[in-house]
Amino acid sequence: MSDVLSPEVLALQGVLGDTVPILSLRVLLAEARNDLGRAVNLYFENPTKYDNPPAGIDGGSSEGSKRKASSLFAASHPKRHKVQTKGSELKYIGDTILVAFATVKGSGYAKDGDEIDPIQKAPAVPKAAKTKAKLMRGKAAKGPITRFSVGGKEIGKMTKDDAKVLGKLVELGVIVIQGTVVQIPPTLTLLCDIMLQLRIYLTPRAFVTVAHADDEESQDDSIKERKLALLHLLKQLGRRELDQAMLAGLKEDAVSPSQEEPDGEEQKEIEGDQVEILYEKARGFEDVPEMEPTAGVVVDLRGYQKQALSWMSSKENLANNPDAHSIHPLWEEHTFPSDGSPGSGGDKFYLNPYTGEMTLQFPSAADRTRGGILADEMGLGKTLETLALIHTNRPTADDMAKSSADVYTFNRMLNAPTNIPSIPQTRATLIVCPVSLLSQWRDEVTNRFTPGSLTCGVYYGQERTLTISDLVGRKAPDVVITTYGVVSSEWGDGGRKNNKASLIFGVEWFRVVLDEAHWIKNKQTATAKSCFKIEAKRRWAVTGTPIQNKLEDLFSLVHFLRIEPWANYAFWRQFISVPFANKDSKALNVVQSILEPIVLRRQKSTPSGPDGRPIVELPSKTVEIELLDFTQEERDIYTALWTNSKTQFSAFCAAGSVLSHWAHVFQMLTRLRQCCLHPELALGKGSSSGVGGADVDQLIRRFQNGLDGDSKSGSESPYMDIVIQKLTQTMNGGENQQSVANDDDSCPICFDLMAQPTLFPCLHISCWDCIVGYLQKREQNGEKGECPICRKEFREEDLLDIVKAPAQVSTVQATGATSDKENGTNGSTPASLPPSIRLRRHFHSSTKLTALISHLKHLRETDPDVKTVVFSQFTSMLSLCEIVLEEHGFGFARLDGTMTQKDRENTLKRFASDDDEGSKVKVLLASMRTAGVGLNLVRASFVVIMEPWWNAPVESQTVDRVHRIGQTRPVLVKRFVMRDSVEERMLSIQERKTVLCKWAIREGETGGVVNAAKNKEEEKRNRVEELKTLFG
C-alpha cells in the first residue's frame, strides 16, 4: 500500500520526477518552508545531497523500501524507545519532516540517524507532589510542549507554528511522537536548524467521543484548539485537505464567548414569510395515521391530535433505518497507513472534521434522534398531545437497559478519562415550563385522565420534596413538573459540579419536555445552558414559535435535542448562519431539511381530509387597528418629548454613533411609546437635562394636575390627615353633616349637579372643572387660590377626587389592586371610611384609556356576558387601567409577573368562572410576558392590545390565548395606535419589512448572493434608516 502524499509533495514530485526519494521531497519542502519554487532551486543547487538520503531513514514511497529502511535502521539502532501509554496500542497515522531549532551549542549531542526521545504527555503527578514541584519552580508558563531531546538531553525545540499543532496535541494526550534526526550540524550553535523526521501515533484519547450535550460556547479553549490542531496535522500528514471555509468557522469558534456573538440587534433577523416557508415541509402530516391513546384518557382526542400522538410515538420508537449501513454524511472514512512492520495499517478510522471527533466505530447515517419539536400553532392542544404521548408510550425494560449517556463528555475525558460514575435512571418524564403554566399542566393531568392512570408530582417552591430515591423507586410519579427557574437554580447551586446534589441533574430521565421552549432561544443564558445539560432518553421541545426573530432561536432547540451535526455551533454557523446573513437561499433550504424530520407544525387553518376543511374550525377572529387622535394637551406633551428625542438622535446621526448608542436610543423610543399610552408613564423616564427636558416635565405635571408633583402625599402632608379625619367623622355622623357622598348635591359654583365631585382641604365640594377654572382665573389675575365659599387658601394640587365605586365592584378589587403609589390613591384612608367611598388625587385619563372605557361600556350595554382581556407590555399602564376600570364600575382581575403561583391560579379561576364571584370579573389586565405563553383565556372574546409590540409573532401568540380550542364566540381584537406617532411608524416599518422580505425571497430563489462584508454594512444602514423613520 503506497504512502499518502500531501498535495505539496505530489506537486514537487511532478517537477523533479519519480526518482527523487519521498523523504528528500519532504526535506526540500521543509527547508523551503513549503515554497515550491524555492524547493526546486534547492534541489538543483545540490542534487546529490537529496538523491541519497541518510541511511536508515524511513523515506521510501513503497512498502519494500520502508521495510528495507526499517531493517537498516534496526541494524544500526537495535533498540528503539518504548512509549509508555495506558490502554490499547498506539495507532500510526503518518510521518512528517520538520525543521527545529537548537537550544544548545557544542558538539557530540546527536548525529544523523539518531532516535529522539519520545515526545508524549507527562504522566499524572500526585497532587501533593505537584504542589511541591510548583512551589520549587515558581509559576512556569503554560503552553504546548515544544522541546525534544536525544539520550535524555534536550537539544532543541519546535517552531511556534509546529508547536501549535504537534505540541498542543501532545499536551492534550492525543498523539505521541517518535522521531529520527535527519540532518544536524556536527557542531551546534544556538538556533541553528535541526531537521527531524517525526512518526505520529494516535493515543486512545484521540478517539474519545464528544458528547452531544456539550455546550460549544462553554467548552474549554483546549477543546477548540484541539480541533484546529488535529485538522492541521492531518493536512500536514497528507491525510486530507483542510477546507478553508471550515477552517474560518473553526477559528471563529475559538474566540471567547464574549467576542463570539454580536448583540441581538446585530444578528440577522428572519421575517414572518421566511418562517412560514421554513415550516412548509413540516406540515406534510396527511399520510400520518391516527393512533388511539391507551385507556385512561377521559376526553376524546381530535383526529389531528391522534396523528400527533402517532408521529411522536414513531419518533421515540425508531425502527430499523435503511441508512444504518451508510456512513453519516458529516463523517469521513480513512485508513491507517502502515509503519513498515508486518501486519500494520489497513484498519479504518473515521473523522468528523467539524467537531474534531475521531472514532474507530462506524458512524451510521441512521437517525438517532428520539424526540423532536412539537410546533403546532397556539391553541391546538399541544399539552394534551404531549400528555397522551407520556401516557401511551411508557418505558419498556429494553428502554431502561439503555443509557443516553453512552459516551463520556469530552471535557471529562480530557481531565479524568476513567471511572466516571453513571447516574441512576428513572421512568418519569420531566416537564419544564414557565411558572405561569405550572398549574395548567397539573390540572390537565388531573382533569384529562382517570384517577391513578397518570401520576404527577410538582417540583417547585415549597413542594420541592421529591428525592432521587422517590424517582428511582417503584412508586415514582409518571410526570414531574418544574419550572425554568428551578432548573437554572439547581444547575447553579450545585448540579453543575455534583449531580448527586440535584434532583433534576442527579438522574437520567426517561423523557424531558420543554414547554414554551423558546424560553431557551438565547443559548448564552443560564436557563438555556442548564436545560442543555438535562440527561434523558427522549427529548421534546414544545412551542408554537420555534423561530421568533432569528435562526439562532432554532439552533438552541436543535442543540437541546442533540441533533447531530447541527447541534455543533461551528457547523451551524458555517452552513446556516453565515449563508443566511449573505442572503443565500440555500441556507433556508438547509433549515428546511433539518426541520422536516423533527418538526410537526399545524395551524388552525391547515386543510385536512378530502374536503380540505381546516383541522380546527373556530369562531372567526377579527383584528382591527383603531387609530386614535391625541388631545391637544397630549399632543403638546408628545411633541415636546419627540422634539427632545429627535434632537438627541440627530446628534448621534451627525456623529455616526447611532448604533453605539443603541441603549439610549431604545430608551428614547420607549419613552415615546409610553407617552402614547399616558403622559404620566413618561415622567422621569430618562434625563430631563436635554433640550426641552424641563418643559416636558412641566407639561406633564400640568397635565397630571398635581399627581406625583411637588405636593406630598399621605402621611407626609398634615392637611391630608386632617381632611381624611374630617371626612371620616362626617361619614360616621359627626359634626358638619355635609353629604360628601351624595352625587345629587349641586355645585356651589355652577349650581348644577356635580358630575365629578372634588373635595377641598376645607371639606367643601364642587365640580372638578368648576374649581379648576376658578383657580386658574385667579392665577391669571395674580391672585392666590382660595375656596369660593370660606376663602381658605389652597393650591390645585391639594384637591381630591371623591370616588364612589358601585357596590358590586368593591368586593372584586382586592386581588386586582396594586400599590397605592401606582394607582394614585391615598393609602392612609382609615378603615372606618365607608367602602363605597374612596379619595385620591385627581387622575386625568388619556385617549387610550378613554377608548378602552368606551368599548367596555358598549359591551356592557349590548352583551354583558362578554369578558375582555387587556394586554400591555408596561405593568405601569395596567395600574392606570385599574383606576379607570374601578371608576366606571368594571370588575377586574390582574395577571403579571409579580404575583405568586397561588395568586395566579386564583386569578385565572375567578376570571374563567361564571359563578357569583367570577361573573363580576369582566376584565383581565395582563402583561405580555406573563399571559403571552401557554394560558387558556377562552372565557374572553374581546381583546384590547393597548400598544403595538416590536415582535409580531409574540403579539399573535398572545391573541391566540383567547382564540383557541374551547372558544365558542367570535373573537374581536382591537389594536390601539396613536395617529402621527411612533406607534404608527412602527406599523409602517413592519409592513415595509414584509414587502422587502418577499423581494428577498424571490432574489434568493434566483441565486442572488451578496458579499458578507457588504451585506453587514447594508444591515447597519437599514437599521439606521428604520430608526430615522421612527424619529420622523
VOFI-903868 format. One record per residue (C-alpha): x, y, z. Coordinates in steps of 0.2 Angstrom, whole numbers, padded with zeros to 4 digits, always signed. Layout:
XYZ ...
//
This chain:
+0000+0000+0000 +0008+0016-0005 +0010+0031+0007 -0002+0045+0007 +0007+0061+0000 +0002+0078+0003 -0003+0089-0012 +0014+0099-0010 +0024+0083-0011 +0015+0077-0026 +0017+0094-0035 +0036+0094-0031 +0037+0076-0037 +0029+0081-0053 +0043+0094-0056 +0058+0084-0051 +0052+0066-0056 +0049+0049-0048 +0067+0046-0045 +0069+0058-0031 +0065+0049-0014 +0050+0054-0005 +0060+0058+0010 +0070+0070+0000 +0055+0079-0007 +0049+0082+0011 +0066+0088+0017 +0066+0100+0002 +0049+0107+0006 +0053+0108+0025 +0069+0118+0021 +0059+0129+0009 +0045+0132+0021 +0033+0124+0008 +0038+0136-0005 +0038+0125-0021 +0049+0137-0032 +0062+0138-0018 +0062+0119-0015 +0066+0116-0034 +0080+0128-0033 +0087+0120-0018 +0087+0103-0026 +0096+0109-0042 +0109+0118-0031 +0115+0101-0024 +0105+0086-0032 +0117+0073-0025 +0113+0078-0007 +0095+0075-0010 +0096+0059-0021 +0105+0050-0007 +0095+0052+0009 +0104+0047+0026 +0104+0028+0028 +0091+0021+0040 +0078+0035+0037 +0060+0029+0033 +0058+0039+0017 +0054+0027+0003 +0037+0028-0006 +0034+0009-0006 +0032-0005+0006 +0048-0013+0001 +0058+0002+0003 +0050+0006+0020 +0054-0012+0026 +0072-0010+0019 +0074+0006+0028 +0067-0001+0044 +0079-0016+0044 +0094-0005+0040 +0089+0007+0054 +0086-0008+0066 +0103-0015+0062 +0112+0001+0067 +0100+0005+0081 +0094-0012+0088 +0084-0004+0102 +0070+0009+0099 +0062+0019+0113 +0047+0011+0121 +0032+0023+0123 +0023+0021+0140 +0004+0023+0137 -0012+0017+0145 -0024+0006+0137 -0023-0001+0119 -0009+0001+0107 -0004+0017+0098 -0011+0019+0080 +0002+0025+0067 -0006+0039+0057 +0009+0045+0047 +0026+0054+0047 +0032+0072+0043 +0048+0082+0041 +0050+0097+0051 +0064+0110+0054 +0068+0113+0073 +0080+0125+0082 +0094+0120+0093 +0093+0126+0111 +0111+0121+0115 +0128+0124+0107 +0143+0112+0106 +0146+0095+0098 +0143+0077+0102 +0124+0080+0106 +0117+0069+0091 +0121+0064+0074 +0111+0060+0058 +0100+0045+0061 +0099+0046+0080 +0082+0042+0088 +0075+0056+0098 +0066+0053+0114 +0048+0050+0113 +0038+0066+0114 +0022+0062+0125 +0011+0069+0138 +0019+0068+0155 +0011+0055+0167 -0001+0061+0180 +0008+0068+0196 +0000+0066+0213 -0007+0082+0220 +0005+0084+0234 +0020+0081+0223 +0013+0093+0210 +0010+0107+0223 +0028+0104+0230 +0036+0105+0212 +0026+0121+0208 +0032+0129+0224 +0050+0124+0219 +0050+0130+0201 +0038+0145+0203 +0024+0149+0191 +0030+0141+0175 +0022+0147+0159 +0009+0136+0152 +0009+0131+0134 +0011+0117+0121 +0026+0105+0123 +0039+0112+0111 +0056+0104+0116 +0064+0087+0111 +0079+0078+0117 +0091+0064+0112 +0098+0052+0125 +0089+0062+0139 +0097+0078+0135 +0087+0092+0127 +0095+0098+0111 +0081+0109+0103 +0063+0115+0101 +0050+0116+0088 +0045+0132+0079 +0030+0141+0086 +0019+0136+0071 +0023+0117+0073 +0021+0119+0092 +0003+0125+0090 -0001+0109+0081 +0011+0095+0087 +0014+0102+0104 -0004+0106+0108 -0009+0088+0103 +0005+0081+0114 +0000+0092+0128 -0018+0085+0127 -0013+0067+0126 -0020+0065+0108 -0003+0060+0100 +0014+0053+0104 +0028+0057+0093 +0043+0046+0089 +0057+0053+0078 +0074+0052+0070 +0087+0066+0067 +0088+0068+0048 +0101+0082+0047 +0111+0090+0061 +0126+0101+0061 +0142+0092+0069 +0144+0107+0080 +0128+0116+0086 +0125+0134+0088 +0110+0142+0096 +0095+0142+0085 +0104+0133+0071 +0092+0121+0060 +0090+0103+0065 +0079+0093+0053 +0069+0079+0060 +0058+0065+0053 +0043+0063+0065 +0032+0047+0066 +0015+0052+0073 +0004+0040+0083 -0013+0042+0090 -0017+0038+0108 -0034+0030+0114 -0038+0048+0120 -0039+0053+0102 -0055+0043+0099 -0065+0049+0114 -0082+0055+0108 -0088+0072+0110 -0104+0070+0119 -0119+0079+0111 -0124+0088+0127 -0108+0098+0127 -0112+0117+0125 -0100+0123+0112 -0099+0140+0120 -0094+0134+0137 -0081+0121+0131 -0063+0124+0137 -0052+0133+0125 -0041+0117+0124 -0055+0108+0115 -0057+0121+0102 -0038+0122+0099 -0038+0103+0098 -0050+0104+0083 -0039+0116+0074 -0023+0107+0078 -0029+0090+0073 -0036+0096+0056 -0019+0105+0053 -0010+0089+0057 -0020+0078+0046 -0016+0090+0032 +0002+0090+0036 +0002+0071+0035 -0007+0072+0018 -0022+0063+0025 -0034+0076+0020 -0036+0094+0013 -0042+0107+0025 -0057+0116+0019 -0054+0135+0021 -0072+0139+0024 -0072+0126+0038 -0056+0132+0045 -0063+0150+0046 -0078+0144+0055 -0067+0134+0067 -0056+0149+0070 -0071+0159+0074 -0076+0146+0086 -0060+0148+0095 -0064+0165+0101 -0070+0169+0118 -0089+0169+0121 -0089+0187+0125 -0082+0190+0107 -0091+0177+0098 -0109+0183+0097 -0115+0200+0092 -0128+0209+0101 -0146+0204+0097 -0148+0219+0087 -0133+0214+0076 -0139+0197+0071 -0148+0194+0055 -0167+0194+0058 -0179+0182+0050 -0196+0188+0044 -0213+0180+0045 -0214+0175+0027 -0197+0166+0028 -0203+0157+0044 -0218+0151+0036 -0208+0144+0021 -0197+0135+0033 -0212+0127+0041 -0219+0121+0024 -0211+0104+0024 -0215+0101+0042 -0234+0102+0038 -0234+0086+0027 -0243+0076+0040 -0258+0070+0029 -0251+0052+0027 -0248+0050+0046 -0260+0038+0053 -0271+0041+0068 -0266+0032+0084 -0278+0029+0099 -0271+0033+0116 -0270+0020+0130 -0286+0018+0140 -0287+0031+0154 -0289+0047+0144 -0306+0054+0149 -0308+0065+0133 -0309+0061+0115 -0294+0067+0105 -0297+0075+0089 -0291+0067+0073 -0275+0079+0071 -0271+0076+0089 -0271+0057+0086 -0260+0060+0071 -0248+0070+0083 -0248+0055+0095 -0244+0043+0081 -0230+0054+0074 -0222+0057+0091 -0223+0039+0096 -0214+0034+0080 -0200+0047+0083 -0197+0039+0100 -0198+0021+0094 -0186+0022+0080 -0187+0007+0068 -0173-0001+0058 -0167+0013+0047 -0162+0009+0029 -0147+0021+0031 -0140+0011+0046 -0126+0004+0034 -0122+0021+0026 -0109+0032+0033 -0115+0048+0041 -0113+0062+0028 -0103+0073+0040 -0090+0059+0044 -0075+0054+0033 -0068+0037+0032 -0049+0035+0032 -0037+0021+0033 -0022+0019+0045 -0006+0018+0035 +0007+0005+0038 +0023+0009+0048 +0033-0004+0039 +0030-0018+0052 +0022-0034+0047 +0003-0033+0048 +0002-0014+0052 -0010-0002+0043 -0026-0006+0034 -0038-0003+0048 -0052+0010+0046 -0055+0026+0057 -0067+0040+0055 -0066+0058+0056 -0079+0072+0059 -0069+0087+0053 -0082+0099+0060 -0081+0093+0078 -0063+0086+0078 -0070+0069+0084 -0062+0053+0078 -0069+0036+0081 -0065+0018+0077 -0083+0014+0077 -0093+0015+0061 -0104+0031+0061 -0120+0026+0054 -0132+0038+0045 -0147+0031+0054 -0157+0044+0063 -0154+0043+0082 -0165+0057+0087 -0178+0051+0099 -0189+0066+0100 -0192+0082+0091 -0201+0099+0091 -0220+0099+0093 -0224+0116+0085 -0242+0116+0082 -0250+0134+0082 -0256+0141+0099 -0272+0134+0104 -0272+0117+0096 -0269+0107+0112 -0250+0103+0112 -0252+0100+0131 -0265+0086+0129 -0255+0079+0114 -0239+0078+0125 -0248+0070+0140 -0256+0057+0128 -0239+0053+0122 -0232+0051+0140 -0247+0040+0145 -0247+0029+0129 -0228+0027+0126 -0221+0021+0143 -0204+0015+0145 -0200-0004+0142 -0187-0015+0150 -0176-0013+0135 -0178+0006+0136 -0172+0006+0154 -0157-0005+0149 -0150+0008+0138 -0142+0024+0143 -0142+0041+0133 -0125+0044+0141 -0117+0030+0132 -0101+0041+0129 -0092+0052+0141 -0092+0070+0139 -0076+0077+0130 -0072+0089+0144 -0072+0075+0157 -0062+0063+0147 -0048+0077+0145 -0047+0078+0164 -0052+0061+0171 -0053+0048+0157 -0058+0033+0168 -0071+0028+0181 -0084+0041+0179 -0099+0036+0189 -0116+0035+0179 -0132+0042+0186 -0147+0032+0191 -0161+0031+0178 -0180+0035+0181 -0195+0030+0172 -0203+0048+0175 -0205+0062+0162 -0198+0079+0167 -0209+0093+0161 -0201+0111+0162 -0212+0125+0159 -0214+0144+0164 -0221+0146+0182 -0237+0153+0175 -0241+0136+0167 -0237+0125+0181 -0255+0123+0187 -0261+0121+0170 -0250+0106+0167 -0255+0099+0184 -0274+0102+0181 -0273+0094+0163 -0266+0078+0171 -0279+0078+0185 -0294+0083+0173 -0290+0073+0157 -0285+0056+0164 -0294+0044+0176 -0288+0044+0194 -0271+0034+0195 -0269+0032+0177 -0256+0046+0176 -0247+0051+0192 -0240+0068+0194 -0228+0077+0205 -0224+0096+0206 -0206+0101+0210 -0207+0119+0214 -0206+0131+0229 -0212+0123+0245 -0217+0107+0235 -0199+0103+0231 -0200+0087+0242 -0196+0074+0229 -0179+0065+0231 -0169+0054+0219 -0174+0039+0229 -0193+0043+0225 -0189+0044+0207 -0180+0028+0205 -0192+0018+0216 -0207+0008+0211 -0219+0022+0216 -0210+0035+0205 -0223+0048+0198 -0226+0047+0179 -0224+0065+0177 -0213+0078+0187 -0217+0096+0183 -0205+0110+0187 -0200+0127+0180 -0186+0135+0171 -0181+0145+0186 -0179+0129+0196 -0169+0121+0183 -0157+0136+0182 -0156+0137+0200 -0152+0119+0203 -0138+0120+0190 -0130+0135+0198 -0132+0129+0216 -0123+0113+0213 -0129+0102+0199 -0115+0109+0188 -0102+0101+0199 -0111+0087+0209 -0126+0078+0201 -0130+0070+0217 -0134+0087+0225 -0148+0090+0212 -0164+0080+0208 -0165+0087+0191 -0147+0083+0186 -0145+0068+0198 -0155+0056+0187 -0157+0051+0169 -0175+0055+0165 -0184+0044+0153 -0191+0059+0144 -0189+0078+0146 -0201+0090+0138 -0198+0109+0137 -0215+0118+0136 -0214+0136+0128 -0196+0130+0123 -0192+0147+0115 -0188+0152+0133 -0171+0144+0129 -0169+0153+0112 -0153+0163+0118 -0140+0149+0120 -0129+0161+0131 -0142+0162+0145 -0141+0151+0161 -0158+0145+0158 -0153+0138+0141 -0136+0131+0147 -0145+0122+0161 -0158+0114+0150 -0145+0108+0138 -0137+0098+0152 -0153+0088+0157 -0150+0070+0154 -0164+0060+0146 -0168+0046+0133 -0181+0056+0124 -0181+0074+0122 -0195+0086+0116 -0197+0104+0113 -0215+0111+0113 -0218+0128+0107 -0229+0137+0094 -0215+0149+0089 -0198+0139+0087 -0192+0154+0077 -0196+0171+0084 -0183+0183+0077 -0168+0174+0072 -0162+0157+0065 -0151+0156+0081 -0168+0154+0090 -0169+0137+0081 -0151+0132+0085 -0155+0132+0104 -0169+0119+0101 -0158+0109+0090 -0144+0109+0102 -0156+0104+0116 -0162+0090+0106 -0144+0085+0102 -0147+0083+0084 -0130+0079+0076 -0121+0088+0067 -0132+0103+0069 -0130+0104+0087 -0112+0109+0084 -0112+0128+0083 -0097+0129+0072 -0106+0118+0059 -0122+0128+0061 -0114+0144+0058 -0104+0138+0043 -0119+0131+0034 -0134+0141+0040 -0130+0157+0049 -0117+0164+0038 -0125+0159+0021 -0142+0167+0028 -0133+0183+0033 -0127+0183+0015 -0145+0181+0008 -0140+0164+0001 -0157+0155-0002 -0148+0138+0001 -0147+0142+0020 -0166+0141+0020 -0166+0125+0011 -0154+0118+0023 -0165+0123+0038 -0180+0115+0029 -0171+0099+0028 -0167+0100+0046 -0185+0104+0051 -0193+0091+0040 -0189+0075+0050 -0190+0083+0068 -0204+0096+0067 -0223+0094+0067 -0232+0110+0063 -0250+0113+0060 -0261+0128+0061 -0279+0130+0064 -0282+0134+0046 -0272+0119+0039 -0283+0109+0027 -0286+0091+0031 -0296+0077+0024 -0303+0075+0006 -0314+0090+0008 -0299+0101+0013 -0308+0108+0028 -0297+0116+0042 -0292+0104+0056 -0300+0115+0069 -0315+0126+0065 -0315+0140+0077 -0326+0155+0078 -0320+0170+0067 -0306+0181+0073 -0306+0199+0068 -0291+0210+0071 -0294+0229+0069 -0282+0243+0070 -0290+0258+0079 -0281+0274+0075 -0284+0287+0089 -0280+0306+0090 -0271+0314+0104 -0280+0328+0114 -0272+0345+0112 -0264+0343+0129 -0257+0326+0125 -0251+0332+0108 -0241+0346+0116 -0233+0334+0128 -0229+0321+0114 -0222+0335+0103 -0211+0342+0116 -0204+0324+0120 -0202+0320+0102 -0193+0336+0098 -0181+0332+0113 -0178+0315+0107 -0176+0319+0089 -0163+0332+0094 -0153+0319+0103 -0155+0306+0089 -0149+0319+0076 -0134+0322+0086 -0130+0304+0086 -0133+0303+0067 -0121+0318+0064 -0108+0309+0074 -0111+0292+0066 -0113+0284+0083 -0132+0279+0082 -0128+0260+0084 -0115+0263+0098 -0129+0272+0107 -0142+0259+0104 -0147+0258+0123 -0150+0277+0124 -0160+0277+0108 -0170+0262+0113 -0174+0272+0130 -0180+0287+0120 -0191+0276+0109 -0198+0268+0125 -0202+0285+0132 -0211+0290+0116 -0221+0274+0116 -0226+0276+0135 -0231+0294+0131 -0244+0287+0118 -0252+0277+0132 -0252+0290+0145 -0241+0305+0148 -0239+0300+0166 -0229+0285+0161 -0216+0296+0153 -0212+0306+0168 -0195+0303+0174 -0191+0291+0161 -0174+0297+0155 -0164+0313+0158 -0173+0330+0158 -0157+0339+0156 -0158+0339+0137 -0166+0352+0126 -0184+0354+0131 -0182+0342+0145 -0188+0353+0159 -0203+0359+0148 -0208+0341+0145 -0209+0338+0164 -0218+0354+0167 -0231+0350+0154 -0233+0333+0161 -0236+0339+0179 -0248+0352+0172 -0257+0338+0164 -0257+0327+0179 -0263+0342+0190 -0253+0338+0205 -0252+0319+0204 -0234+0315+0210 -0230+0333+0209 -0221+0343+0222 -0235+0341+0235 -0233+0327+0247 -0244+0313+0249 -0252+0303+0263 -0244+0304+0280 -0231+0316+0273 -0244+0330+0272 -0253+0337+0288 -0268+0344+0278 -0271+0327+0271 -0273+0318+0288 -0285+0332+0293 -0296+0331+0278 -0297+0312+0280 -0301+0313+0298 -0315+0326+0295 -0322+0316+0281 -0322+0300+0292 -0331+0310+0306 -0343+0316+0293 -0347+0299+0286 -0349+0292+0303 -0362+0305+0308 -0351+0318+0316 -0352+0337+0315 -0353+0347+0299 -0366+0335+0292 -0362+0338+0274 -0366+0324+0262 -0349+0322+0253 -0355+0306+0245 -0371+0312+0238 -0370+0314+0220 -0386+0324+0220 -0378+0339+0228 -0377+0354+0217 -0361+0363+0214 -0359+0380+0223 -0350+0387+0208 -0361+0382+0193 -0377+0377+0203 -0378+0361+0193 -0377+0343+0198 -0359+0338+0202 -0353+0326+0188 -0336+0324+0196 -0336+0329+0215 -0320+0336+0221 -0315+0339+0239 -0306+0354+0245 -0295+0354+0261 -0308+0364+0269 -0321+0350+0266 -0331+0360+0253 -0335+0352+0237 -0338+0357+0219 -0336+0350+0201 -0318+0347+0196 -0320+0358+0181 -0328+0372+0190 -0315+0373+0204 -0300+0371+0192 -0307+0385+0181 -0310+0396+0196 -0292+0393+0202 -0284+0396+0185 -0294+0413+0183 -0287+0419+0200 -0270+0414+0195 -0271+0424+0179 -0276+0439+0189 -0261+0436+0200 -0272+0431+0215 -0269+0415+0226 -0281+0401+0225 -0294+0400+0238 -0311+0392+0242 -0325+0401+0234 -0336+0398+0250 -0325+0400+0265 -0310+0409+0257 -0297+0397+0264 -0281+0397+0253 -0276+0381+0244 -0267+0375+0228 -0274+0365+0214 -0263+0351+0220 -0272+0349+0236 -0289+0344+0228 -0295+0326+0230 -0307+0316+0219 -0322+0308+0228 -0324+0291+0220 -0340+0282+0224 -0337+0264+0217 -0353+0253+0214 -0356+0241+0227 -0355+0226+0216 -0337+0231+0211 -0330+0235+0228 -0328+0217+0233 -0319+0212+0217 -0305+0224+0218 -0295+0215+0232 -0284+0204+0221 -0283+0216+0207 -0277+0231+0217 -0260+0237+0216 -0249+0248+0227 -0256+0265+0232 -0241+0273+0224 -0246+0265+0207 -0264+0269+0207 -0263+0286+0215 -0275+0283+0229 -0272+0289+0247 -0265+0274+0256 -0269+0281+0273 -0288+0281+0271 -0295+0274+0288 -0304+0258+0290 -0319+0267+0296 -0322+0276+0279 -0337+0268+0270 -0331+0255+0257 -0340+0264+0243 -0331+0280+0246 -0313+0282+0241 -0302+0298+0240 -0287+0300+0228 -0278+0314+0220 -0286+0319+0204 -0282+0307+0189 -0283+0313+0172 -0287+0300+0159 -0279+0298+0142 -0285+0295+0125 -0282+0276+0125 -0289+0274+0142 -0305+0284+0136 -0306+0272+0121 -0304+0257+0132 -0319+0263+0143 -0329+0267+0128 -0328+0250+0121 -0331+0241+0138 -0347+0252+0141 -0353+0247+0124 -0351+0229+0128 -0359+0231+0145 -0374+0238+0136 -0375+0227+0121 -0368+0210+0128 -0365+0210+0146 -0359+0192+0146 -0343+0196+0136 -0327+0196+0145 -0312+0206+0140 -0293+0204+0141 -0282+0219+0140 -0264+0217+0136 -0250+0229+0139 -0231+0227+0139 -0230+0240+0153 -0236+0235+0170 -0237+0253+0175 -0250+0255+0161 -0260+0241+0169 -0260+0251+0185 -0268+0266+0176 -0281+0254+0168 -0286+0249+0186 -0291+0267+0190 -0302+0270+0176 -0310+0252+0177 -0314+0255+0195 -0320+0272+0192 -0333+0266+0179 -0338+0251+0189 -0330+0237+0180 -0324+0222+0190 -0307+0217+0185 -0293+0205+0189 -0274+0207+0186 -0261+0195+0180 -0242+0200+0180 -0225+0193+0184 -0226+0200+0202 -0239+0188+0208 -0236+0171+0217 -0241+0155+0209 -0256+0153+0220 -0262+0171+0216 -0260+0167+0198 -0271+0151+0199 -0284+0160+0209 -0285+0175+0197 -0287+0163+0182 -0300+0153+0190 -0310+0168+0195 -0309+0175+0178 -0314+0159+0169 -0328+0156+0182 -0346+0161+0179 -0352+0159+0197 -0357+0174+0208 -0339+0180+0211 -0332+0176+0194 -0347+0184+0185 -0341+0201+0192 -0324+0200+0185 -0327+0206+0167 -0309+0212+0163 -0292+0203+0165 -0277+0215+0164 -0262+0205+0158 -0244+0209+0155 -0237+0202+0138 -0224+0192+0146 -0235+0183+0159 -0250+0180+0148 -0242+0178+0132 -0237+0160+0135 -0247+0144+0137 -0263+0151+0146 -0280+0147+0141 -0291+0163+0141 -0306+0156+0130 -0318+0164+0143 -0314+0181+0135 -0320+0185+0117 -0314+0203+0116 -0296+0208+0116 -0288+0225+0118 -0270+0227+0114 -0265+0244+0121 -0249+0247+0111 -0241+0238+0096 -0226+0227+0100 -0210+0225+0091 -0211+0206+0089 -0226+0202+0079 -0226+0183+0082 -0227+0186+0101 -0242+0198+0098 -0250+0184+0088 -0246+0171+0101 -0254+0182+0114 -0270+0184+0105 -0271+0165+0102 -0273+0163+0121 -0291+0169+0118 -0293+0162+0100 -0290+0143+0103 -0299+0127+0106 -0314+0129+0118 -0318+0147+0111 -0337+0147+0107 -0339+0166+0102 -0332+0176+0088 -0316+0185+0094 -0313+0204+0091 -0296+0211+0093 -0293+0230+0095 -0276+0236+0092 -0274+0254+0099 -0262+0265+0089 -0260+0284+0091 -0261+0293+0074 -0245+0303+0069 -0234+0295+0082 -0220+0282+0084 -0233+0269+0085 -0240+0272+0068 -0222+0272+0061 -0219+0256+0069 -0233+0248+0059 -0227+0256+0043 -0210+0248+0046 -0217+0231+0049 -0227+0232+0033 -0212+0238+0023 -0202+0223+0030 -0215+0211+0024 -0213+0218+0006 -0194+0218+0007 -0194+0200+0014 -0205+0194-0001 -0192+0203-0013 -0178+0195-0004 -0185+0178-0005 -0188+0180-0024 -0170+0186-0025 -0163+0171-0016 -0173+0159-0027 -0164+0166-0042 -0147+0163-0034 -0144+0181-0028 -0130+0181-0015 -0121+0196-0009 -0104+0199-0001 -0104+0196+0018 -0095+0212+0022 -0106+0222+0010 -0121+0214+0017 -0116+0218+0035 -0114+0236+0030 -0131+0236+0022 -0139+0229+0038 -0132+0243+0048 -0138+0256+0035 -0156+0248+0035 -0156+0248+0054 -0151+0267+0055 -0164+0270+0041 -0178+0262+0052 -0173+0272+0067 -0174+0288+0056 -0191+0283+0051 -0196+0281+0069 -0190+0298+0074 -0199+0306+0059 
//
